[in-house]
C-alpha cells in the first residue's frame, strides 16, 4: 500500500509553513511519502485536484484520494485516519 500526504500551500500562507514539518513527521511515522505543491507556482496541479485555498491536505492511498482537509483543521484528524489505514 502506498500512502502519500500532499500539502497544497502558498508562500503567503503562514499556517502552511507551520504545517509542513508536522505533516512531514506524520508521514515518516506512518510510512507515508510527503509532497508539497505551491498553488501559485503550480496552478494546473491545484486546479486538477480542485484545490482553491491553502492550506489544503490530500491523503492518497495507492494513487487515489482517500481524504482531504482545507483551512483550519486538527492534525489529530489526519493522524487518526493514518492510524486506521496502517493498522494490521
N, C-alpha and C positions, 0 to 999 in steps of 0.2 A: 504494500500500500504506500503510495506517495502522497505526502501531506505538505501543503505549501501555504504559508501566510503571506498575503500581499498587502502592503501598506500603500495606499494612494495618498500622496502628500503634495504640498507646495511649499516654496521657500518662505512664504508669508505666514505659514501655519505653525505657530508656537507649540500647539498641542502635538503636532506631528513629530517635532524634534524630541519631545518628552516621551512619546510612544515608541519611537524607533528602538532604543536599547531594550526596553521591556519586551517588545514583540520578538526581537532577536533572541533574547534569553528564553522566552516561552518556546520558540521554535526549536532551539537547541535542546531544551529539557524534554521535549516530546518527539524528537527525531524528525522534525519537520524542516523544510527549507524556508528561507525568508527572502522576500524580494520587495524592493521599494520602487514605486513608479511615481515620478513627478508629473502631476497632471498638467502643469504649464508647459513642460518640455515634451510631453508625450500625450497630447490631447486625443490622438487617434486611439490609443490604448484605453484611455479613460472612457471615451465615447463607446468603444466596442464593449466594455464591461458595464456601461451605463452608470458610471461614477461621475457625479457632478459637483461634489463637495469634498473637502479634505478636513479632517482625516476620514478615510474610509478603509476598512479592512475586509478583505475577502479571504475566506478559508476554502481552499481547493483540496479535494480528495481525488486522487487518480485523474487529475486534469479537469474535474468538474466542480463547479461552485457548490459548496455544501452549506455555507452561511455567509452573511455579511453584516457588518456593523458600520454606522456612519455617525459623525458628530461626536457627541459625548456618550461614552458607554463604559461600564466597568470591565476591566481586564479579566475579572473573575468569570465573566460570561464566556470569553474565549477559552480560558483555561479549563473550565468545566466541560466544554464541548471537546476540546483536545483530549482530556482525560477519558471521556466516554469512547471516543473514536479509537484511541490507542489501547484501551483495556483488552486484556486477553479473553 
